[in-house]
Amino acid sequence: MLFLFIGTTEIILIALVVLLIFGGKKIPELMKGIGKGVKSFKDGVNGVEDEKDKLSQKEDSTGPRDSAKA
């Protein structure tokens, strides 16, 4: 709810605070690290979806598993 009322002035203030804390040279490195993290997360999510699709395709080709047969 708090983020619904954030405006341009607040965003500029936050950016200035980040600039003061990390400095101009560290911000590109920080953004690069965040970008790599987001890419890794997306790759992980896509990998899980691919595994799920492979399992469902394998199950479709072999028929449904019957756990009561054991």
PDB file of N, CA, C and O in Angstrom:
ATOM      1  N   MET A   1       0.818  -1.194   0.000  1.00  0.00           N
ATOM      2  CA  MET A   1       0.000   0.000   0.000  1.00  0.00           C
ATOM      3  C   MET A   1       0.860   1.256   0.000  1.00  0.00           C
ATOM      4  O   MET A   1       0.504   2.263  -0.612  1.00  0.00           O
ATOM      5  N   LEU A   2       1.981   1.190   0.682  1.00  0.00           N
ATOM      6  CA  LEU A   2       2.844   2.364   0.805  1.00  0.00           C
ATOM      7  C   LEU A   2       3.398   2.792  -0.546  1.00  0.00           C
ATOM      8  O   LEU A   2       3.595   3.984  -0.785  1.00  0.00           O
ATOM      9  N   PHE A   3       3.651   1.829  -1.434  1.00  0.00           N
ATOM     10  CA  PHE A   3       4.259   2.154  -2.717  1.00  0.00           C
ATOM     11  C   PHE A   3       3.271   2.770  -3.701  1.00  0.00           C
ATOM     12  O   PHE A   3       3.678   3.250  -4.759  1.00  0.00           O
ATOM     13  N   LEU A   4       2.000   2.765  -3.379  1.00  0.00           N
ATOM     14  CA  LEU A   4       1.017   3.374  -4.264  1.00  0.00           C
ATOM     15  C   LEU A   4       1.120   4.892  -4.260  1.00  0.00           C
ATOM     16  O   LEU A   4       0.687   5.547  -5.208  1.00  0.00           O
ATOM     17  N   PHE A   5       1.692   5.458  -3.195  1.00  0.00           N
ATOM     18  CA  PHE A   5       1.753   6.907  -3.059  1.00  0.00           C
ATOM     19  C   PHE A   5       3.136   7.470  -3.335  1.00  0.00           C
ATOM     20  O   PHE A   5       3.412   8.615  -2.976  1.00  0.00           O
ATOM     21  N   ILE A   6       4.014   6.697  -3.965  1.00  0.00           N
ATOM     22  CA  ILE A   6       5.368   7.172  -4.251  1.00  0.00           C
ATOM     23  C   ILE A   6       5.332   8.015  -5.533  1.00  0.00           C
ATOM     24  O   ILE A   6       4.707   7.632  -6.522  1.00  0.00           O
ATOM     25  N   GLY A   7       6.000   9.147  -5.498  1.00  0.00           N
ATOM     26  CA  GLY A   7       5.985  10.054  -6.635  1.00  0.00           C
ATOM     27  C   GLY A   7       7.383  10.301  -7.171  1.00  0.00           C
ATOM     28  O   GLY A   7       8.351   9.664  -6.756  1.00  0.00           O
ATOM     29  N   THR A   8       7.467  11.236  -8.097  1.00  0.00           N
ATOM     30  CA  THR A   8       8.737  11.566  -8.743  1.00  0.00           C
ATOM     31  C   THR A   8       9.741  12.119  -7.744  1.00  0.00           C
ATOM     32  O   THR A   8      10.920  11.770  -7.803  1.00  0.00           O
ATOM     33  N   THR A   9       9.305  12.963  -6.841  1.00  0.00           N
ATOM     34  CA  THR A   9      10.205  13.554  -5.851  1.00  0.00           C
ATOM     35  C   THR A   9      10.823  12.484  -4.968  1.00  0.00           C
ATOM     36  O   THR A   9      12.017  12.531  -4.671  1.00  0.00           O
ATOM     37  N   GLU A  10      10.015  11.523  -4.550  1.00  0.00           N
ATOM     38  CA  GLU A  10      10.527  10.458  -3.704  1.00  0.00           C
ATOM     39  C   GLU A  10      11.527   9.582  -4.455  1.00  0.00           C
ATOM     40  O   GLU A  10      12.539   9.171  -3.887  1.00  0.00           O
ATOM     41  N   ILE A  11      11.252   9.297  -5.720  1.00  0.00           N
ATOM     42  CA  ILE A  11      12.167   8.481  -6.529  1.00  0.00           C
ATOM     43  C   ILE A  11      13.504   9.193  -6.692  1.00  0.00           C
ATOM     44  O   ILE A  11      14.556   8.564  -6.584  1.00  0.00           O
ATOM     45  N   ILE A  12      13.475  10.489  -6.950  1.00  0.00           N
ATOM     46  CA  ILE A  12      14.714  11.263  -7.091  1.00  0.00           C
ATOM     47  C   ILE A  12      15.483  11.269  -5.772  1.00  0.00           C
ATOM     48  O   ILE A  12      16.706  11.127  -5.771  1.00  0.00           O
ATOM     49  N   LEU A  13      14.794  11.428  -4.669  1.00  0.00           N
ATOM     50  CA  LEU A  13      15.434  11.416  -3.357  1.00  0.00           C
ATOM     51  C   LEU A  13      16.089  10.060  -3.076  1.00  0.00           C
ATOM     52  O   LEU A  13      17.214  10.008  -2.577  1.00  0.00           O
ATOM     53  N   ILE A  14      15.401   8.980  -3.388  1.00  0.00           N
ATOM     54  CA  ILE A  14      15.969   7.646  -3.201  1.00  0.00           C
ATOM     55  C   ILE A  14      17.201   7.455  -4.075  1.00  0.00           C
ATOM     56  O   ILE A  14      18.200   6.897  -3.622  1.00  0.00           O
ATOM     57  N   ALA A  15      17.141   7.913  -5.329  1.00  0.00           N
ATOM     58  CA  ALA A  15      18.285   7.795  -6.234  1.00  0.00           C
ATOM     59  C   ALA A  15      19.490   8.570  -5.709  1.00  0.00           C
ATOM     60  O   ALA A  15      20.621   8.094  -5.807  1.00  0.00           O
ATOM     61  N   LEU A  16      19.260   9.757  -5.156  1.00  0.00           N
ATOM     62  CA  LEU A  16      20.360  10.545  -4.599  1.00  0.00           C
ATOM     63  C   LEU A  16      20.982   9.859  -3.377  1.00  0.00           C
ATOM     64  O   LEU A  16      22.201   9.873  -3.207  1.00  0.00           O
ATOM     65  N   VAL A  17      20.154   9.271  -2.544  1.00  0.00           N
ATOM     66  CA  VAL A  17      20.667   8.553  -1.373  1.00  0.00           C
ATOM     67  C   VAL A  17      21.508   7.359  -1.818  1.00  0.00           C
ATOM     68  O   VAL A  17      22.580   7.116  -1.264  1.00  0.00           O
ATOM     69  N   VAL A  18      21.033   6.617  -2.808  1.00  0.00           N
ATOM     70  CA  VAL A  18      21.798   5.473  -3.333  1.00  0.00           C
ATOM     71  C   VAL A  18      23.115   5.955  -3.917  1.00  0.00           C
ATOM     72  O   VAL A  18      24.148   5.314  -3.721  1.00  0.00           O
ATOM     73  N   LEU A  19      23.097   7.069  -4.629  1.00  0.00           N
ATOM     74  CA  LEU A  19      24.324   7.630  -5.196  1.00  0.00           C
ATOM     75  C   LEU A  19      25.305   8.020  -4.107  1.00  0.00           C
ATOM     76  O   LEU A  19      26.505   7.786  -4.247  1.00  0.00           O
ATOM     77  N   LEU A  20      24.820   8.605  -3.034  1.00  0.00           N
ATOM     78  CA  LEU A  20      25.696   8.986  -1.923  1.00  0.00           C
ATOM     79  C   LEU A  20      26.271   7.765  -1.204  1.00  0.00           C
ATOM     80  O   LEU A  20      27.436   7.768  -0.807  1.00  0.00           O
ATOM     81  N   ILE A  21      25.463   6.730  -1.038  1.00  0.00           N
ATOM     82  CA  ILE A  21      25.917   5.542  -0.314  1.00  0.00           C
ATOM     83  C   ILE A  21      26.932   4.753  -1.130  1.00  0.00           C
ATOM     84  O   ILE A  21      27.994   4.404  -0.612  1.00  0.00           O
ATOM     85  N   PHE A  22      26.632   4.463  -2.393  1.00  0.00           N
ATOM     86  CA  PHE A  22      27.474   3.576  -3.187  1.00  0.00           C
ATOM     87  C   PHE A  22      28.508   4.314  -4.029  1.00  0.00           C
ATOM     88  O   PHE A  22      29.537   3.731  -4.370  1.00  0.00           O
ATOM     89  N   GLY A  23      28.275   5.544  -4.367  1.00  0.00           N
ATOM     90  CA  GLY A  23      29.202   6.286  -5.215  1.00  0.00           C
ATOM     91  C   GLY A  23      28.935   6.012  -6.686  1.00  0.00           C
ATOM     92  O   GLY A  23      28.290   5.024  -7.037  1.00  0.00           O
ATOM     93  N   GLY A  24      29.429   6.883  -7.532  1.00  0.00           N
ATOM     94  CA  GLY A  24      29.186   6.791  -8.973  1.00  0.00           C
ATOM     95  C   GLY A  24      29.835   5.607  -9.639  1.00  0.00           C
ATOM     96  O   GLY A  24      29.321   5.106 -10.640  1.00  0.00           O
ATOM     97  N   LYS A  25      30.964   5.139  -9.107  1.00  0.00           N
ATOM     98  CA  LYS A  25      31.678   4.029  -9.738  1.00  0.00           C
ATOM     99  C   LYS A  25      31.065   2.679  -9.404  1.00  0.00           C
ATOM    100  O   LYS A  25      31.171   1.746 -10.200  1.00  0.00           O
ATOM    101  N   LYS A  26      30.435   2.555  -8.261  1.00  0.00           N
ATOM    102  CA  LYS A  26      29.894   1.261  -7.832  1.00  0.00           C
ATOM    103  C   LYS A  26      28.499   0.982  -8.384  1.00  0.00           C
ATOM    104  O   LYS A  26      28.091  -0.178  -8.443  1.00  0.00           O
ATOM    105  N   ILE A  27      27.765   1.999  -8.786  1.00  0.00           N
ATOM    106  CA  ILE A  27      26.385   1.804  -9.241  1.00  0.00           C
ATOM    107  C   ILE A  27      26.314   0.929 -10.494  1.00  0.00           C
ATOM    108  O   ILE A  27      25.465   0.038 -10.540  1.00  0.00           O
ATOM    109  N   PRO A  28      27.162   1.132 -11.522  1.00  0.00           N
ATOM    110  CA  PRO A  28      27.092   0.216 -12.679  1.00  0.00           C
ATOM    111  C   PRO A  28      27.388  -1.235 -12.300  1.00  0.00           C
ATOM    112  O   PRO A  28      26.771  -2.153 -12.840  1.00  0.00           O
ATOM    113  N   GLU A  29      28.319  -1.447 -11.385  1.00  0.00           N
ATOM    114  CA  GLU A  29      28.613  -2.812 -10.938  1.00  0.00           C
ATOM    115  C   GLU A  29      27.416  -3.396 -10.196  1.00  0.00           C
ATOM    116  O   GLU A  29      27.091  -4.571 -10.365  1.00  0.00           O
ATOM    117  N   LEU A  30      26.769  -2.589  -9.387  1.00  0.00           N
ATOM    118  CA  LEU A  30      25.596  -3.029  -8.646  1.00  0.00           C
ATOM    119  C   LEU A  30      24.467  -3.399  -9.610  1.00  0.00           C
ATOM    120  O   LEU A  30      23.814  -4.426  -9.431  1.00  0.00           O
ATOM    121  N   MET A  31      24.237  -2.580 -10.615  1.00  0.00           N
ATOM    122  CA  MET A  31      23.187  -2.856 -11.589  1.00  0.00           C
ATOM    123  C   MET A  31      23.512  -4.109 -12.409  1.00  0.00           C
ATOM    124  O   MET A  31      22.615  -4.887 -12.734  1.00  0.00           O
ATOM    125  N   LYS A  32      24.779  -4.303 -12.742  1.00  0.00           N
ATOM    126  CA  LYS A  32      25.180  -5.498 -13.477  1.00  0.00           C
ATOM    127  C   LYS A  32      24.903  -6.748 -12.645  1.00  0.00           C
ATOM    128  O   LYS A  32      24.415  -7.751 -13.167  1.00  0.00           O
ATOM    129  N   GLY A  33      25.211  -6.687 -11.361  1.00  0.00           N
ATOM    130  CA  GLY A  33      24.945  -7.810 -10.472  1.00  0.00           C
ATOM    131  C   GLY A  33      23.461  -8.102 -10.348  1.00  0.00           C
ATOM    132  O   GLY A  33      23.050  -9.262 -10.346  1.00  0.00           O
ATOM    133  N   ILE A  34      22.659  -7.055 -10.246  1.00  0.00           N
ATOM    134  CA  ILE A  34      21.208  -7.234 -10.168  1.00  0.00           C
ATOM    135  C   ILE A  34      20.687  -7.845 -11.468  1.00  0.00           C
ATOM    136  O   ILE A  34      19.830  -8.729 -11.439  1.00  0.00           O
ATOM    137  N   GLY A  35      21.195  -7.381 -12.599  1.00  0.00           N
ATOM    138  CA  GLY A  35      20.784  -7.930 -13.898  1.00  0.00           C
ATOM    139  C   GLY A  35      21.126  -9.402 -14.028  1.00  0.00           C
ATOM    140  O   GLY A  35      20.319 -10.185 -14.529  1.00  0.00           O
ATOM    141  N   LYS A  36      22.320  -9.787 -13.578  1.00  0.00           N
ATOM    142  CA  LYS A  36      22.708 -11.201 -13.625  1.00  0.00           C
ATOM    143  C   LYS A  36      21.816 -12.039 -12.724  1.00  0.00           C
ATOM    144  O   LYS A  36      21.444 -13.160 -13.072  1.00  0.00           O
ATOM    145  N   GLY A  37      21.475 -11.489 -11.563  1.00  0.00           N
ATOM    146  CA  GLY A  37      20.596 -12.205 -10.649  1.00  0.00           C
ATOM    147  C   GLY A  37      19.210 -12.429 -11.235  1.00  0.00           C
ATOM    148  O   GLY A  37      18.646 -13.515 -11.106  1.00  0.00           O
ATOM    149  N   VAL A  38      18.661 -11.405 -11.877  1.00  0.00           N
ATOM    150  CA  VAL A  38      17.339 -11.516 -12.497  1.00  0.00           C
ATOM    151  C   VAL A  38      17.382 -12.527 -13.635  1.00  0.00           C
ATOM    152  O   VAL A  38      16.463 -13.332 -13.781  1.00  0.00           O
ATOM    153  N   LYS A  39      18.447 -12.493 -14.448  1.00  0.00           N
ATOM    154  CA  LYS A  39      18.586 -13.433 -15.560  1.00  0.00           C
ATOM    155  C   LYS A  39      18.679 -14.863 -15.041  1.00  0.00           C
ATOM    156  O   LYS A  39      18.055 -15.770 -15.592  1.00  0.00           O
ATOM    157  N   SER A  40      19.453 -15.060 -13.991  1.00  0.00           N
ATOM    158  CA  SER A  40      19.592 -16.384 -13.401  1.00  0.00           C
ATOM    159  C   SER A  40      18.252 -16.879 -12.858  1.00  0.00           C
ATOM    160  O   SER A  40      17.913 -18.051 -13.020  1.00  0.00           O
ATOM    161  N   PHE A  41      17.498 -16.003 -12.222  1.00  0.00           N
ATOM    162  CA  PHE A  41      16.184 -16.369 -11.699  1.00  0.00           C
ATOM    163  C   PHE A  41      15.247 -16.776 -12.830  1.00  0.00           C
ATOM    164  O   PHE A  41      14.549 -17.785 -12.726  1.00  0.00           O
ATOM    165  N   LYS A  42      15.227 -15.994 -13.914  1.00  0.00           N
ATOM    166  CA  LYS A  42      14.363 -16.320 -15.047  1.00  0.00           C
ATOM    167  C   LYS A  42      14.759 -17.645 -15.675  1.00  0.00           C
ATOM    168  O   LYS A  42      13.896 -18.444 -16.038  1.00  0.00           O
ATOM    169  N   ASP A  43      16.074 -17.887 -15.808  1.00  0.00           N
ATOM    170  CA  ASP A  43      16.543 -19.154 -16.356  1.00  0.00           C
ATOM    171  C   ASP A  43      16.106 -20.315 -15.472  1.00  0.00           C
ATOM    172  O   ASP A  43      15.717 -21.368 -15.977  1.00  0.00           O
ATOM    173  N   GLY A  44      16.168 -20.132 -14.164  1.00  0.00           N
ATOM    174  CA  GLY A  44      15.729 -21.169 -13.239  1.00  0.00           C
ATOM    175  C   GLY A  44      14.249 -21.455 -13.358  1.00  0.00           C
ATOM    176  O   GLY A  44      13.833 -22.613 -13.345  1.00  0.00           O
ATOM    177  N   VAL A  45      13.450 -20.403 -13.474  1.00  0.00           N
ATOM    178  CA  VAL A  45      12.006 -20.580 -13.626  1.00  0.00           C
ATOM    179  C   VAL A  45      11.710 -21.292 -14.937  1.00  0.00           C
ATOM    180  O   VAL A  45      10.876 -22.196 -14.973  1.00  0.00           O
ATOM    181  N   ASN A  46      12.380 -20.898 -16.014  1.00  0.00           N
ATOM    182  CA  ASN A  46      12.166 -21.549 -17.308  1.00  0.00           C
ATOM    183  C   ASN A  46      12.617 -23.005 -17.257  1.00  0.00           C
ATOM    184  O   ASN A  46      11.993 -23.863 -17.881  1.00  0.00           O
ATOM    185  N   GLY A  47      13.682 -23.294 -16.529  1.00  0.00           N
ATOM    186  CA  GLY A  47      14.156 -24.669 -16.395  1.00  0.00           C
ATOM    187  C   GLY A  47      13.141 -25.542 -15.684  1.00  0.00           C
ATOM    188  O   GLY A  47      12.928 -26.689 -16.078  1.00  0.00           O
ATOM    189  N   VAL A  48      12.512 -25.018 -14.643  1.00  0.00           N
ATOM    190  CA  VAL A  48      11.483 -25.771 -13.922  1.00  0.00           C
ATOM    191  C   VAL A  48      10.287 -26.018 -14.830  1.00  0.00           C
ATOM    192  O   VAL A  48       9.722 -27.111 -14.831  1.00  0.00           O
ATOM    193  N   GLU A  49       9.899 -25.009 -15.603  1.00  0.00           N
ATOM    194  CA  GLU A  49       8.769 -25.177 -16.523  1.00  0.00           C
ATOM    195  C   GLU A  49       9.097 -26.206 -17.598  1.00  0.00           C
ATOM    196  O   GLU A  49       8.234 -26.997 -17.977  1.00  0.00           O
ATOM    197  N   ASP A  50      10.343 -26.207 -18.099  1.00  0.00           N
ATOM    198  CA  ASP A  50      10.756 -27.189 -19.107  1.00  0.00           C
ATOM    199  C   ASP A  50      10.709 -28.601 -18.534  1.00  0.00           C
ATOM    200  O   ASP A  50      10.241 -29.530 -19.191  1.00  0.00           O
ATOM    201  N   GLU A  51      11.197 -28.755 -17.304  1.00  0.00           N
ATOM    202  CA  GLU A  51      11.162 -30.070 -16.658  1.00  0.00           C
ATOM    203  C   GLU A  51       9.723 -30.547 -16.485  1.00  0.00           C
ATOM    204  O   GLU A  51       9.424 -31.722 -16.700  1.00  0.00           O
ATOM    205  N   LYS A  52       8.841 -29.639 -16.101  1.00  0.00           N
ATOM    206  CA  LYS A  52       7.433 -29.988 -15.912  1.00  0.00           C
ATOM    207  C   LYS A  52       6.815 -30.415 -17.241  1.00  0.00           C
ATOM    208  O   LYS A  52       6.057 -31.384 -17.292  1.00  0.00           O
ATOM    209  N   ASP A  53       7.140 -29.692 -18.319  1.00  0.00           N
ATOM    210  CA  ASP A  53       6.616 -30.046 -19.641  1.00  0.00           C
ATOM    211  C   ASP A  53       7.134 -31.412 -20.086  1.00  0.00           C
ATOM    212  O   ASP A  53       6.383 -32.213 -20.641  1.00  0.00           O
ATOM    213  N   LYS A  54       8.423 -31.675 -19.839  1.00  0.00           N
ATOM    214  CA  LYS A  54       8.991 -32.973 -20.217  1.00  0.00           C
ATOM    215  C   LYS A  54       8.312 -34.105 -19.472  1.00  0.00           C
ATOM    216  O   LYS A  54       8.003 -35.141 -20.061  1.00  0.00           O
ATOM    217  N   LEU A  55       8.075 -33.916 -18.172  1.00  0.00           N
ATOM    218  CA  LEU A  55       7.417 -34.954 -17.385  1.00  0.00           C
ATOM    219  C   LEU A  55       5.992 -35.197 -17.849  1.00  0.00           C
ATOM    220  O   LEU A  55       5.548 -36.343 -17.913  1.00  0.00           O
ATOM    221  N   SER A  56       5.269 -34.127 -18.175  1.00  0.00           N
ATOM    222  CA  SER A  56       3.891 -34.304 -18.620  1.00  0.00           C
ATOM    223  C   SER A  56       3.852 -34.949 -19.996  1.00  0.00           C
ATOM    224  O   SER A  56       2.944 -35.735 -20.265  1.00  0.00           O
ATOM    225  N   GLN A  57       4.806 -34.646 -20.884  1.00  0.00           N
ATOM    226  CA  GLN A  57       4.861 -35.289 -22.194  1.00  0.00           C
ATOM    227  C   GLN A  57       5.196 -36.765 -22.050  1.00  0.00           C
ATOM    228  O   GLN A  57       4.628 -37.606 -22.746  1.00  0.00           O
ATOM    229  N   LYS A  58       6.122 -37.080 -21.141  1.00  0.00           N
ATOM    230  CA  LYS A  58       6.500 -38.464 -20.912  1.00  0.00           C
ATOM    231  C   LYS A  58       5.316 -39.244 -20.345  1.00  0.00           C
ATOM    232  O   LYS A  58       5.072 -40.386 -20.734  1.00  0.00           O
ATOM    233  N   GLU A  59       4.589 -38.623 -19.429  1.00  0.00           N
ATOM    234  CA  GLU A  59       3.422 -39.265 -18.836  1.00  0.00           C
ATOM    235  C   GLU A  59       2.338 -39.477 -19.884  1.00  0.00           C
ATOM    236  O   GLU A  59       1.665 -40.508 -19.876  1.00  0.00           O
ATOM    237  N   ASP A  60       2.160 -38.510 -20.788  1.00  0.00           N
ATOM    238  CA  ASP A  60       1.158 -38.648 -21.842  1.00  0.00           C
ATOM    239  C   ASP A  60       1.507 -39.788 -22.790  1.00  0.00           C
ATOM    240  O   ASP A  60       0.615 -40.499 -23.253  1.00  0.00           O
ATOM    241  N   SER A  61       2.782 -39.970 -23.083  1.00  0.00           N
ATOM    242  CA  SER A  61       3.178 -41.012 -24.026  1.00  0.00           C
ATOM    243  C   SER A  61       3.137 -42.403 -23.395  1.00  0.00           C
ATOM    244  O   SER A  61       2.910 -43.385 -24.101  1.00  0.00           O
ATOM    245  N   THR A  62       3.350 -42.508 -22.097  1.00  0.00           N
ATOM    246  CA  THR A  62       3.337 -43.812 -21.437  1.00  0.00           C
ATOM    247  C   THR A  62       2.008 -44.104 -20.770  1.00  0.00           C
ATOM    248  O   THR A  62       1.792 -45.218 -20.293  1.00  0.00           O
ATOM    249  N   GLY A  63       1.137 -43.155 -20.726  1.00  0.00           N
ATOM    250  CA  GLY A  63      -0.153 -43.339 -20.063  1.00  0.00           C
ATOM    251  C   GLY A  63      -0.072 -42.884 -18.624  1.00  0.00           C
ATOM    252  O   GLY A  63       1.020 -42.674 -18.096  1.00  0.00           O
ATOM    253  N   PRO A  64      -1.195 -42.734 -17.999  1.00  0.00           N
ATOM    254  CA  PRO A  64      -1.184 -42.265 -16.608  1.00  0.00           C
ATOM    255  C   PRO A  64      -0.604 -43.334 -15.687  1.00  0.00           C
ATOM    256  O   PRO A  64      -0.754 -44.533 -15.919  1.00  0.00           O
ATOM    257  N   ARG A  65       0.051 -42.869 -14.650  1.00  0.00           N
ATOM    258  CA  ARG A  65       0.625 -43.775 -13.667  1.00  0.00           C
ATOM    259  C   ARG A  65      -0.485 -44.231 -12.718  1.00  0.00           C
ATOM    260  O   ARG A  65      -1.326 -43.441 -12.292  1.00  0.00           O
ATOM    261  N   ASP A  66      -0.463 -45.493 -12.409  1.00  0.00           N
ATOM    262  CA  ASP A  66      -1.448 -46.025 -11.482  1.00  0.00           C
ATOM    263  C   ASP A  66      -0.717 -46.427 -10.209  1.00  0.00           C
ATOM    264  O   ASP A  66       0.000 -47.428 -10.206  1.00  0.00           O
ATOM    265  N   SER A  67      -0.881 -45.678  -9.141  1.00  0.00           N
ATOM    266  CA  SER A  67      -0.169 -45.948  -7.907  1.00  0.00           C
ATOM    267  C   SER A  67      -0.796 -47.112  -7.149  1.00  0.00           C
ATOM    268  O   SER A  67      -0.176 -47.625  -6.218  1.00  0.00           O
ATOM    269  N   ALA A  68      -1.998 -47.549  -7.510  1.00  0.00           N
ATOM    270  CA  ALA A  68      -2.662 -48.639  -6.812  1.00  0.00           C
ATOM    271  C   ALA A  68      -2.142 -50.006  -7.273  1.00  0.00           C
ATOM    272  O   ALA A  68      -2.419 -51.006  -6.611  1.00  0.00           O
ATOM    273  N   LYS A  69      -1.400 -50.085  -8.382  1.00  0.00           N
ATOM    274  CA  LYS A  69      -0.891 -51.353  -8.904  1.00  0.00           C
ATOM    275  C   LYS A  69       0.186 -51.966  -8.026  1.00  0.00           C
ATOM    276  O   LYS A  69       0.339 -53.188  -7.999  1.00  0.00           O
ATOM    277  N   ALA A  70       0.914 -51.162  -7.328  1.00  0.00           N
ATOM    278  CA  ALA A  70       2.041 -51.658  -6.529  1.00  0.00           C
ATOM    279  C   ALA A  70       1.571 -52.563  -5.457  1.00  0.00           C
ATOM    280  O   ALA A  70       2.379 -53.077  -4.684  1.00  0.00           O
TER     281      ALA A  70
END
